[in-house]
């Protein structure tokens, strides 16, 4: 094996070890113990979804900047998002994310996945088509078109900005609306594309 091949093999081993450490030292100790979820987290290389200069710390317990004001959330948020969502094999899922990692995690668990960058979320078709919407960041409000794109009884799992604090949140479509209920408080990158309109106060 030449030096270049040895270097690549060594880097792959280090990243695989970092992935195992993420599961054991970040996720299990935080209550993420579902075997189906840990299996997919162990299988998907997170380093393939960050900039080249960030591959070496793809598994740290913080968000990773992707450029253009966007970030890949910390592993605990994405694992908690999926644990709350419990995706099912028959479901059609819409993922709103600036990176492909969350989609790669959920893809083997469901019937189909469509991924849209947050900047393109307003262009999502409004015909009801999805059983589950996963938003890979914290929002101040849900756009009407995403609510309309959900089948009745469909779910949204997302981050939520509430009084300046970010939390995991979930809601179910009923009567044409979705009310996101805040769950666990955690650090989540805020998606500026989902900011609430500014209101005047006197």
C-alpha positions as CSV (number, residue, x, y, z in Angstrom):
1,X,0.0,0.0,0.0
2,X,1.5,3.4,-1.0
3,X,1.6,6.4,1.3
4,X,-1.4,8.1,-0.2
5,X,-3.5,4.9,0.2
6,X,-2.3,4.5,3.8
7,X,-3.2,8.1,4.6
8,X,-6.7,7.7,3.2
9,X,-7.2,4.4,5.1
10,X,-5.9,6.0,8.3
11,X,-8.3,9.0,7.9
12,X,-11.2,6.6,7.3
13,X,-10.4,4.7,10.4
14,X,-10.2,7.9,12.4
15,X,-13.6,9.1,11.1
16,X,-15.2,5.7,11.8
17,X,-13.9,5.9,15.4
18,X,-15.2,9.4,15.7
19,X,-18.6,8.2,14.5
20,X,-18.7,5.5,17.2
21,X,-17.6,8.0,19.8
22,X,-20.5,10.3,18.7
23,X,-23.0,7.5,19.3
24,X,-21.5,6.4,22.6
25,X,-20.4,9.7,24.2
26,X,-23.0,12.2,22.8
27,X,-26.1,10.3,21.9
28,X,-26.5,7.3,24.2
29,X,-25.7,9.5,27.3
30,X,-28.4,11.9,26.1
31,X,-31.1,9.3,25.9
32,X,-30.8,8.3,22.2
33,X,-30.9,4.5,22.5
34,X,-33.3,3.3,19.8
35,X,-31.4,0.6,18.0
36,X,-33.0,1.4,14.6
37,X,-31.7,5.0,14.9
38,X,-28.3,4.2,16.2
39,X,-27.9,1.7,13.3
40,X,-28.5,4.3,10.7
41,X,-26.4,6.9,12.5
42,X,-23.5,4.4,12.5
43,X,-24.0,3.7,8.8
44,X,-24.1,7.2,7.3
45,X,-20.8,9.1,7.0
46,X,-21.5,12.6,8.4
47,X,-18.1,13.8,7.0
48,X,-19.5,13.5,3.5
49,X,-22.0,16.3,4.2
50,X,-19.7,19.1,5.5
51,X,-17.0,21.2,3.7
52,X,-13.7,19.5,3.1
53,X,-11.9,21.6,5.7
54,X,-14.5,20.4,8.3
55,X,-14.3,16.7,7.7
56,X,-11.9,16.1,10.6
57,X,-14.4,17.5,13.1
58,X,-17.7,16.4,11.5
59,X,-18.7,14.5,14.7
60,X,-18.2,17.3,17.3
61,X,-21.3,18.2,19.4
62,X,-21.8,21.6,17.8
63,X,-23.2,22.9,14.6
64,X,-20.8,23.1,11.6
65,X,-20.8,26.1,9.4
66,X,-21.6,25.3,5.7
67,X,-21.2,28.8,4.3
68,X,-23.7,31.4,3.2
69,X,-25.0,31.7,6.8
70,X,-26.1,28.1,6.9
71,X,-25.0,25.3,9.3
72,X,-25.3,21.6,9.8
73,X,-26.9,21.1,13.2
74,X,-25.2,19.2,16.0
75,X,-25.7,15.4,15.9
76,X,-27.9,15.4,19.0
77,X,-30.6,17.6,17.4
78,X,-30.8,15.5,14.3
79,X,-30.9,12.3,16.3
80,X,-33.6,13.8,18.6
81,X,-35.5,14.9,15.5
82,X,-35.7,11.4,14.1
83,X,-36.4,9.9,17.5
84,X,-39.4,12.1,17.9
85,X,-40.5,11.6,14.3
86,X,-40.2,7.8,14.2
87,X,-40.3,7.6,10.4
88,X,-42.3,4.7,9.0
89,X,-41.6,2.6,5.9
90,X,-44.8,3.6,4.1
91,X,-44.3,7.4,4.6
92,X,-43.5,10.1,2.1
93,X,-41.1,12.6,3.7
94,X,-40.1,16.1,2.9
95,X,-36.8,17.2,4.4
96,X,-35.9,21.0,4.5
97,X,-32.2,21.1,5.0
98,X,-29.1,23.0,3.8
99,X,-27.2,19.7,3.6
100,X,-27.9,16.1,2.6
101,X,-27.1,14.4,5.9
102,X,-30.6,14.3,7.4
103,X,-32.0,13.0,4.2
104,X,-29.4,10.3,4.0
105,X,-30.3,9.2,7.5
106,X,-34.1,9.0,6.9
107,X,-34.0,7.6,3.3
108,X,-33.6,3.9,4.3
109,X,-36.4,4.2,6.8
110,X,-39.3,5.5,4.6
111,X,-41.0,5.1,1.2
112,X,-39.5,8.2,-0.4
113,X,-37.7,11.4,0.5
114,X,-37.6,14.8,-1.2
115,X,-35.0,17.3,0.0
116,X,-35.4,21.1,-0.4
117,X,-32.9,23.8,0.6
118,X,-34.4,26.3,3.1
119,X,-34.1,29.0,0.5
120,X,-36.3,27.0,-1.8
121,X,-38.9,26.0,0.8
122,X,-41.4,28.6,-0.5
123,X,-41.5,26.9,-3.8
124,X,-42.7,23.6,-2.4
125,X,-45.9,22.4,-4.1
126,X,-49.0,23.1,-1.9
127,X,-50.9,19.9,-3.0
128,X,-51.1,17.5,0.0
129,X,-48.4,14.9,-0.6
130,X,-46.3,14.3,2.5
131,X,-46.9,12.3,5.7
132,X,-43.9,13.9,7.4
133,X,-41.9,17.1,7.1
134,X,-38.6,17.3,8.8
135,X,-36.9,20.7,9.2
136,X,-33.2,20.7,9.9
137,X,-33.0,23.8,11.9
138,X,-35.1,26.2,14.1
139,X,-38.0,28.2,12.7
140,X,-40.0,31.1,14.0
141,X,-43.0,30.2,11.9
142,X,-44.2,27.5,9.4
143,X,-45.0,28.8,5.9
144,X,-48.5,28.1,4.7
145,X,-47.3,26.1,1.7
146,X,-45.5,23.6,3.9
147,X,-48.6,23.1,6.0
148,X,-50.7,22.7,2.8
149,X,-48.2,20.1,1.5
150,X,-48.9,17.9,4.5
151,X,-51.6,15.2,4.3
152,X,-54.3,15.5,7.0
153,X,-52.8,13.9,10.1
154,X,-49.3,14.4,8.8
155,X,-46.6,15.5,11.1
156,X,-43.9,18.2,11.3
157,X,-40.8,17.8,13.5
158,X,-38.5,20.8,13.6
159,X,-36.5,23.2,15.7
160,X,-38.6,26.1,17.1
161,X,-37.4,29.6,18.1
162,X,-39.6,30.7,21.1
163,X,-38.7,33.9,22.9
164,X,-35.2,33.7,21.7
165,X,-34.6,30.0,22.9
166,X,-34.4,27.1,20.5
167,X,-36.2,23.9,21.2
168,X,-37.1,20.6,19.5
169,X,-40.8,20.8,18.5
170,X,-43.4,18.7,16.8
171,X,-47.0,19.1,15.5
172,X,-49.7,17.3,13.7
173,X,-51.9,18.7,10.9
174,X,-55.5,19.0,12.0
175,X,-58.2,21.2,10.6
176,X,-55.8,22.6,8.0
177,X,-53.3,23.9,10.6
178,X,-50.2,22.7,12.5
179,X,-49.3,24.0,16.0
180,X,-45.7,23.2,16.9
181,X,-45.5,22.2,20.5
182,X,-42.0,22.9,22.1
183,X,-40.3,19.9,23.6
184,X,-36.6,19.7,24.7
185,X,-34.5,22.9,24.8
186,X,-31.3,22.5,22.8
187,X,-28.9,24.4,20.6
188,X,-30.2,24.5,17.0
189,X,-29.1,26.7,14.1
190,X,-31.8,29.2,13.3
191,X,-33.1,29.2,9.7
192,X,-33.5,32.9,8.7
193,X,-35.8,31.8,5.8
194,X,-38.5,31.0,8.4
195,X,-38.3,34.2,10.3
196,X,-41.6,35.7,11.5
197,X,-42.6,39.1,10.0
198,X,-41.4,42.0,12.1
199,X,-44.2,43.7,14.0
200,X,-44.3,47.3,15.2
201,X,-44.6,48.0,18.9
202,X,-45.3,51.4,20.6
